[in-house]
Amino acid sequence: MSAAAHPAVAARLKHPPGFRPRRGLNWGVVGLLYTSFYLCRYNLAYANKAICDEFGFSKSDISSVISTALVAYAVGQVVNGLLTDRLGGKRAMLIGAAGTVSMNLLFGVASFWSLLSLFVVIRGIDGFMQSFGAPGFIKINASWFGQTERGTFAGVFGMMINLGRVVINRLGPALLAGFVFLGLWNIPPLHWRWLFWIPAAVTTVVALALAVIAKDTPEEAGFSGVFAGEADHSDPDARANLRTVFFQVVSNPVVWVIGVAYGCTGAVRQCIDQWFPRYLQEVGHLDMTSSLFQWTGFLIPVVASAGSLLSGIISDRLFQGRRAPVAMGIYFIQVIVTLVAAQAHSLGAVIAAFVTIAFTVNSTHSLLGPAAAMDIGGRKMAAFASGVIDSLQYLGAALALWILGWLLDKSWDYYFYFMVPFGILGGILMWAIADRTSLKKGEGGKAKGAPAGP
């Protein structure tokens, strides 16, 4: 396909002087803030067992804390995604940062009482406030990236997420076990509440940097007409009328197909991310400080980052910006790996499955969340499109984790089998729209060479 057929390709080759470094700076600080949100989100996975041991909570109890946060996040994605298209991405991310910092500080303070309901409420509010993050991030970058750059951007978006997980996967065990800081100061084992206070401090610092450096659009940074010829960038004003945004997005059937598939991704993704540390502790009998545990915590997000980046590049360059065919294949690979893991009898095989499933779910996560949302909504409606799709990811995850917590109180044998149907459904849904050339409402003819039909 020629550059003329895709104006974005030509525009990408003719960026004005200074644009790429300025976009990189913008992207970097925005990405780092979103990365810090993940420190404030996945800290609970490492505090999970310590909280249960201290207060006598069951797996179902702690699952209720996790699921409440996911439901609140899902609701917030819709509400805050719509608001973000009006407020702008920068304001939205700063609001979210203030909220998650406050709630993580309070969650640590709540460790002085043994009230499950208090943990549920605080984590629920935190989930709602964190939901400003993804729409804000996507809103900003929909303006800074052209259509055939967005799959690659989504891959790097996934890498930023997983950078946060790499950090918390190292920081969490270190805080609980003690460590030597810079080879000079011996830090003794800390109470699990520090898993919430330290990430809050990191987020505060990065939020201040974003407030000073980031710009919502290239125009605000002094670059005009960067993506001339692209419909998504025809209006320099990235803010939109809320009524128009709402009806354009919710009336697009492709949004709902992708959203339900994304719910399947979310279910498996959270089953792995929220429970693999405890699985390794209770089933694998690994200590958090053991080398095998540490390597698992490192490999899961690193390989997940590779999946995010590789799937984005393939969808951009081999499928001309089409996300569904790539996602379909990945879902079906995930099903095979999960079934193999359910039959595995060695810890090494299970760890390999954890890493491989992380590759698959993070591939579909980046393809169907940021990339597809930007394709559907453009710079004016990307935040709300992202919010609707992402809300279904977290609703699917919340429902799955509520059921999974109840099953795990009975036996860990259910763990991998529980994930299989989600991959099957996700693959079928992506097969249904695999031939579409556009995800926008009223568009979406068949890909070149595909059979005719609706």
C-alpha positions as CSV (number, residue, x, y, z in Angstrom):
1,M,0.0,0.0,0.0
2,S,1.5,3.3,-1.1
3,A,2.1,6.4,1.0
4,A,-0.4,8.2,-1.1
5,A,-3.1,5.8,-0.1
6,H,-2.3,6.5,3.5
7,P,-1.7,10.3,4.0
8,A,-0.5,9.5,7.6
9,V,2.5,7.6,6.2
10,A,3.5,10.6,4.1
11,A,3.0,13.0,7.0
12,R,5.1,10.8,9.2
13,L,8.0,11.1,6.8
14,K,7.8,14.9,6.7
15,H,7.5,15.9,10.4
16,P,8.7,19.4,10.9
17,P,12.1,20.0,12.5
18,G,12.0,19.5,16.3
19,F,8.7,17.7,16.3
20,R,10.0,14.2,17.0
21,P,12.1,15.2,20.0
22,R,9.2,17.3,21.4
23,R,6.8,14.4,20.9
24,G,9.3,12.1,22.6
25,L,9.5,14.4,25.6
26,N,5.8,14.7,25.8
27,W,5.3,11.0,25.4
28,G,7.9,10.2,28.0
29,V,6.5,12.2,30.8
30,V,2.9,11.2,30.1
31,G,4.0,7.6,29.9
32,L,5.9,7.8,33.1
33,L,2.9,9.2,35.0
34,Y,0.8,6.3,33.7
35,T,3.6,3.9,34.7
36,S,3.5,5.3,38.2
37,F,-0.3,4.6,38.3
38,Y,0.6,0.9,37.9
39,L,2.8,1.1,41.0
40,C,-0.2,2.2,42.9
41,R,-2.4,-0.5,41.4
42,Y,-0.4,-3.7,41.4
43,N,1.0,-3.1,44.9
44,L,-2.0,-5.0,46.3
45,A,-0.9,-8.2,44.5
46,Y,2.2,-8.3,46.7
47,A,0.4,-7.2,49.8
48,N,-2.3,-9.8,49.2
49,K,-1.0,-12.6,51.4
50,A,0.4,-10.3,54.1
51,I,-2.9,-8.6,54.5
52,C,-4.8,-11.9,54.7
53,D,-2.3,-13.3,57.2
54,E,-2.5,-10.2,59.4
55,F,-6.3,-9.9,59.5
56,G,-7.5,-13.4,58.7
57,F,-9.1,-12.5,55.4
58,S,-10.0,-15.3,53.0
59,K,-9.2,-15.4,49.3
60,S,-12.8,-14.4,48.6
61,D,-12.4,-11.4,51.0
62,I,-9.3,-10.1,49.2
63,S,-11.0,-10.8,45.9
64,S,-13.8,-8.5,46.9
65,V,-11.3,-5.7,47.4
66,I,-9.7,-6.2,44.0
67,S,-13.1,-6.6,42.2
68,T,-14.6,-3.5,43.8
69,A,-11.6,-1.5,42.5
70,L,-12.1,-3.0,39.0
71,V,-15.8,-2.2,38.9
72,A,-15.2,1.3,40.1
73,Y,-12.4,1.6,37.5
74,A,-14.9,0.4,34.8
75,V,-17.5,2.9,35.8
76,G,-14.9,5.6,35.9
77,Q,-13.7,4.8,32.4
78,V,-17.1,5.7,31.0
79,V,-17.7,8.8,33.1
80,N,-14.1,10.1,33.1
81,G,-13.5,9.1,29.5
82,L,-16.4,11.4,28.5
83,L,-15.2,14.2,30.7
84,T,-11.6,13.8,29.4
85,D,-12.7,14.5,25.9
86,R,-14.0,17.9,27.2
87,L,-11.3,18.6,29.9
88,G,-8.3,17.5,27.9
89,G,-5.9,14.7,28.7
90,K,-3.4,16.6,30.8
91,R,-6.0,17.8,33.3
92,A,-7.5,14.4,33.5
93,M,-4.2,12.7,34.3
94,L,-3.4,15.2,37.0
95,I,-6.8,14.7,38.6
96,G,-6.3,10.9,38.5
97,A,-2.8,11.3,40.0
98,A,-4.1,13.4,42.9
99,G,-6.8,10.8,43.5
100,T,-4.6,7.7,43.5
101,V,-1.9,9.3,45.6
102,S,-4.5,10.2,48.3
103,M,-6.2,6.8,48.3
104,N,-2.9,4.9,48.5
105,L,-1.8,6.9,51.4
106,L,-5.2,6.2,53.1
107,F,-5.0,2.5,52.3
108,G,-1.7,2.3,54.2
109,V,-3.2,4.2,57.1
110,A,-6.1,1.8,57.1
111,S,-3.7,-1.0,58.1
112,F,-4.1,0.2,61.7
113,W,-7.7,-1.2,61.6
114,S,-8.9,-4.7,60.6
115,L,-11.9,-3.5,58.6
116,L,-12.5,-5.3,55.3
117,S,-15.1,-2.7,54.4
118,L,-12.7,0.1,54.8
119,F,-10.2,-1.5,52.4
120,V,-13.0,-2.1,49.9
121,V,-14.2,1.5,50.0
122,I,-10.7,3.0,49.7
123,R,-9.6,0.8,46.9
124,G,-12.9,1.4,45.1
125,I,-12.4,5.2,45.2
126,D,-8.8,4.6,44.1
127,G,-10.1,2.6,41.1
128,F,-12.4,5.4,40.1
129,M,-9.7,8.0,40.3
130,Q,-7.2,5.9,38.4
131,S,-9.7,5.7,35.6
132,F,-8.7,9.2,34.6
133,G,-5.3,7.9,33.6
134,A,-5.9,5.8,30.4
135,P,-8.4,8.1,28.7
136,G,-6.0,11.1,29.5
137,F,-3.0,9.2,28.1
138,I,-4.8,8.1,25.0
139,K,-6.5,11.5,24.5
140,I,-3.1,13.3,24.5
141,N,-1.4,10.8,22.2
142,A,-4.3,10.6,19.7
143,S,-3.3,14.2,18.9
144,W,0.4,13.5,18.7
145,F,0.3,10.3,16.5
146,G,-1.0,9.6,13.0
147,Q,-3.3,6.6,12.2
148,T,-0.5,4.3,11.0
149,E,1.7,5.1,14.0
150,R,-0.9,4.2,16.6
151,G,-0.4,0.4,16.7
152,T,3.3,1.0,17.4
153,F,2.4,3.7,19.9
154,A,0.0,1.2,21.6
155,G,2.9,-1.2,21.8
156,V,5.0,1.3,23.6
157,F,2.0,2.2,25.7
158,G,2.0,-1.4,26.8
159,M,5.7,-1.2,27.5
160,M,5.1,1.8,29.8
161,I,2.5,-0.2,31.7
162,N,4.8,-3.1,32.1
163,L,7.6,-0.9,33.2
164,G,5.4,0.0,36.2
165,R,4.9,-3.7,36.8
166,V,8.7,-4.4,36.5
167,V,9.3,-1.8,39.2
168,I,6.6,-3.0,41.6
169,N,7.6,-6.7,41.0
170,R,11.0,-5.8,42.3
171,L,10.1,-3.1,44.8
172,G,7.3,-5.1,46.5
173,P,9.3,-8.2,47.6
174,A,12.3,-5.9,48.5
175,L,10.2,-3.8,50.8
176,L,8.7,-6.8,52.5
177,A,12.0,-8.7,52.9
178,G,14.4,-5.8,53.4
179,F,17.2,-4.6,51.2
180,V,20.4,-2.6,51.0
181,F,19.9,0.8,49.4
182,L,22.7,2.0,47.1
183,G,25.0,-0.5,48.8
184,L,25.2,1.8,51.8
185,W,22.0,1.7,53.9
186,N,20.4,-1.5,55.2
187,I,16.6,-1.2,55.0
188,P,15.0,-3.8,57.3
189,P,11.8,-5.6,56.3
190,L,8.9,-3.1,56.3
191,H,5.2,-3.5,57.0
192,W,3.0,-4.0,53.9
193,R,1.6,-0.5,54.2
194,W,4.8,0.9,52.7
195,L,3.9,-0.8,49.5
196,F,1.2,1.9,49.2
197,W,3.0,4.9,50.6
198,I,6.2,4.7,48.5
199,P,4.3,4.4,45.1
200,A,2.2,7.4,46.2
201,A,5.4,9.4,46.6
202,V,6.7,8.4,43.2
203,T,3.4,9.3,41.5
204,T,3.5,12.7,43.2
205,V,7.0,13.6,41.8
206,V,6.1,12.5,38.2
207,A,2.8,14.3,38.3
208,L,4.6,17.6,39.1
209,A,6.9,16.9,36.0
210,L,3.9,16.4,33.8
211,A,2.2,19.6,35.0
212,V,5.3,21.5,33.8
213,I,6.3,19.7,30.6
214,A,3.3,18.0,28.9
215,K,1.1,19.6,26.2
216,D,-2.3,18.3,25.1
217,T,-1.7,18.8,21.3
218,P,1.2,19.5,18.9
219,E,-0.5,22.9,18.3
220,E,0.0,23.9,21.9
221,A,3.7,23.1,21.6
222,G,4.0,25.3,18.4
223,F,3.6,22.6,15.7
224,S,0.7,23.1,13.3
225,G,-0.5,20.9,10.4
226,V,1.7,18.0,11.3
227,F,-0.8,15.4,10.1
228,A,-2.4,17.4,7.3
229,G,-4.7,15.3,5.2
230,E,-5.7,13.0,8.0
231,A,-9.4,13.3,8.9
232,D,-8.6,12.7,12.6
233,H,-6.5,15.8,12.7
234,S,-8.5,18.1,10.5
235,D,-9.7,20.2,13.4
236,P,-6.9,21.6,15.6
237,D,-9.3,21.7,18.6
238,A,-9.1,18.4,20.3
239,R,-12.0,19.1,22.7
240,A,-15.4,17.9,21.7
241,N,-19.1,18.4,22.5
242,L,-20.1,15.8,25.1
243,R,-23.5,14.9,23.4
244,T,-21.9,14.4,20.0
245,V,-19.1,12.2,21.5
246,F,-21.5,10.1,23.5
247,F,-23.9,9.2,20.6
248,Q,-21.1,8.7,18.0
249,V,-19.3,6.2,20.2
250,V,-22.2,4.2,21.9
251,S,-24.0,3.8,18.5
252,N,-21.0,2.2,16.9
253,P,-21.5,-1.6,17.1
254,V,-17.8,-2.3,16.6
255,V,-17.2,-0.5,19.9
256,W,-19.2,-3.2,21.7
257,V,-17.7,-6.1,19.8
258,I,-14.2,-4.9,20.7
259,G,-15.4,-4.1,24.3
260,V,-16.7,-7.6,25.0
261,A,-13.5,-9.1,23.6
262,Y,-11.5,-6.7,25.8
263,G,-13.5,-8.0,28.7
264,C,-12.1,-11.4,27.9
265,T,-8.6,-10.0,27.8
266,G,-9.2,-8.2,31.1
267,A,-10.4,-11.4,32.8
268,V,-7.3,-13.4,32.0
269,R,-4.9,-10.5,32.4
270,Q,-6.1,-9.8,36.0
271,C,-6.3,-13.5,36.9
272,I,-2.6,-13.7,36.1
273,D,-1.5,-10.3,37.4
274,Q,-3.4,-10.3,40.7
275,W,-2.9,-13.9,41.6
276,F,0.4,-15.2,40.2
277,P,2.5,-14.0,43.2
278,R,0.2,-15.9,45.6
279,Y,0.1,-19.0,43.4
280,L,3.9,-19.1,43.5
281,Q,3.9,-18.7,47.3
282,E,1.2,-21.3,48.1
283,V,1.3,-23.8,45.2
284,G,5.0,-23.4,44.2
285,H,6.1,-22.9,47.8
286,L,8.5,-20.1,46.7
287,D,9.6,-17.3,48.9
288,M,9.4,-13.8,47.4
289,T,13.1,-13.4,47.8
290,S,14.0,-16.6,45.9
291,S,15.7,-16.2,42.5
292,L,12.9,-18.2,40.7
293,F,10.2,-15.9,42.1
294,Q,12.2,-12.8,41.2
295,W,12.9,-14.0,37.7
296,T,9.2,-14.7,37.2
297,G,8.2,-11.3,38.4
298,F,10.8,-9.8,36.0
299,L,10.0,-11.9,32.9
300,I,6.2,-11.5,33.0
301,P,6.1,-7.8,32.4
302,V,9.2,-7.8,30.1
303,V,7.8,-10.5,27.8
304,A,4.4,-8.7,28.1
305,S,6.1,-5.6,26.8
306,A,7.5,-7.5,23.8
307,G,4.0,-8.7,23.0
308,S,2.5,-5.3,23.2
309,L,5.2,-3.8,20.9
310,L,5.3,-6.7,18.4
311,S,1.6,-7.0,18.0
312,G,1.3,-3.2,17.4
313,I,4.1,-3.2,14.8
314,I,2.5,-6.2,13.0
315,S,-0.9,-4.6,12.9
316,D,0.5,-1.3,11.5
317,R,2.9,-2.7,8.9
318,L,1.5,-6.0,7.8
319,F,-2.2,-5.4,8.3
320,Q,-2.3,-1.7,7.3
321,G,-3.6,-0.6,10.7
322,R,-6.2,-3.4,11.1
323,R,-6.1,-4.8,14.7
324,A,-8.7,-7.6,14.7
325,P,-6.8,-10.2,12.6
326,V,-3.8,-10.0,14.8
327,A,-5.8,-10.1,18.0
328,M,-7.8,-13.1,16.7
329,G,-4.7,-15.2,16.3
330,I,-3.3,-14.2,19.6
331,Y,-6.5,-15.2,21.5
332,F,-6.4,-18.7,20.0
333,I,-2.7,-19.1,20.9
334,Q,-3.6,-18.1,24.4
335,V,-6.3,-20.8,24.6
336,I,-3.7,-23.5,23.7
337,V,-1.2,-22.2,26.2
338,T,-3.7,-22.1,29.0
339,L,-4.9,-25.6,28.4
340,V,-1.3,-26.8,28.4
341,A,-0.7,-25.0,31.7
342,A,-3.8,-26.6,33.3
343,Q,-2.2,-30.0,32.6
344,A,1.3,-29.1,33.7
345,H,2.9,-30.9,36.7
346,S,6.1,-29.0,37.0
347,L,6.6,-25.5,38.4
348,G,8.9,-24.6,35.6
349,A,6.2,-25.4,33.0
350,V,3.7,-23.3,35.0
351,I,6.0,-20.3,35.1
352,A,6.6,-20.6,31.4
353,A,2.8,-20.6,31.0
354,F,2.5,-17.5,33.1
355,V,5.1,-15.7,31.0
356,T,3.5,-16.8,27.7
357,I,0.0,-15.9,28.8
358,A,1.3,-12.5,29.8
359,F,2.6,-12.1,26.3
360,T,-0.8,-12.9,24.7
361,V,-3.0,-10.9,27.0
362,N,-0.8,-7.8,26.8
363,S,-0.8,-8.0,23.1
364,T,-4.6,-7.9,22.8
365,H,-4.7,-5.4,25.6
366,S,-2.6,-2.8,23.6
367,L,-4.3,-3.6,20.3
368,L,-7.9,-3.3,21.5
369,G,-7.5,-0.6,24.0
370,P,-5.4,2.4,22.9
371,A,-4.9,1.5,19.3
372,A,-8.5,0.6,18.4
373,A,-9.9,3.4,20.6
374,M,-7.8,6.0,18.7
375,D,-8.8,4.4,15.4
376,I,-12.5,4.7,16.3
377,G,-12.6,8.1,18.1
378,G,-9.8,10.1,16.6
379,R,-8.4,13.0,18.5
380,K,-11.8,14.4,19.5
381,M,-13.4,11.2,20.8
382,A,-10.5,8.9,21.6
383,A,-10.9,9.2,25.4
384,F,-14.5,8.2,25.5
385,A,-14.1,5.4,23.0
386,S,-11.2,4.2,25.1
387,G,-13.4,4.6,28.3
388,V,-16.2,2.5,26.9
389,I,-14.0,-0.3,25.6
390,D,-11.8,-0.2,28.7
391,S,-14.7,-0.3,31.1
392,L,-15.8,-3.6,29.6
393,Q,-12.3,-4.9,30.1
394,Y,-12.5,-4.2,33.8
395,L,-16.1,-5.3,34.2
396,G,-15.1,-8.6,32.7
397,A,-12.1,-8.8,35.1
398,A,-14.2,-7.9,38.1
399,L,-16.8,-10.6,37.4
400,A,-14.1,-13.1,36.7
401,L,-12.1,-12.3,39.9
402,W,-15.2,-12.5,42.1
403,I,-15.9,-16.0,40.8
404,L,-12.2,-17.0,40.8
405,G,-11.7,-16.0,44.5
406,W,-14.6,-18.2,45.5
407,L,-13.1,-21.1,43.4
408,L,-9.6,-20.6,44.8
409,D,-10.9,-21.0,48.4
410,K,-11.8,-24.5,47.3
411,S,-8.8,-25.4,45.2
412,W,-6.1,-24.0,43.0
413,D,-6.9,-26.7,40.5
414,Y,-9.5,-24.5,38.9
415,Y,-7.1,-21.7,38.2
416,F,-6.0,-22.2,34.6
417,Y,-9.2,-24.0,33.4
418,F,-11.1,-20.9,34.5
419,M,-9.3,-18.8,31.9
420,V,-9.9,-20.9,28.8
421,P,-13.4,-19.8,27.8
422,F,-12.4,-16.1,27.8
423,G,-9.7,-16.8,25.1
424,I,-12.2,-18.7,23.0
425,L,-14.8,-16.0,23.1
426,G,-12.3,-13.2,22.4
427,G,-11.0,-15.1,19.3
428,I,-14.5,-15.6,17.9
429,L,-15.4,-11.9,18.3
430,M,-12.2,-10.8,16.6
431,W,-12.9,-13.3,13.8
432,A,-16.3,-11.6,13.3
433,I,-14.7,-8.2,12.4
434,A,-11.3,-9.4,11.1
435,D,-12.1,-8.3,7.5
436,R,-13.0,-4.7,8.3
437,T,-10.8,-2.0,6.9
438,S,-12.1,0.7,9.3
439,L,-13.5,0.7,12.8
440,K,-15.4,4.0,12.5
441,K,-19.2,4.1,12.4
442,G,-20.6,3.9,8.9
443,E,-17.3,2.6,7.5
444,G,-15.6,-0.7,7.5
445,G,-15.6,-2.3,4.1
446,K,-13.8,-5.6,3.5
447,A,-10.1,-5.7,3.3
448,K,-8.6,-6.0,-0.1
449,G,-9.0,-9.6,-1.3
450,A,-11.6,-10.5,1.3
451,P,-14.9,-12.0,0.2
452,A,-17.8,-9.6,-0.4
453,G,-20.5,-9.4,2.2
454,P,-21.7,-7.4,5.2
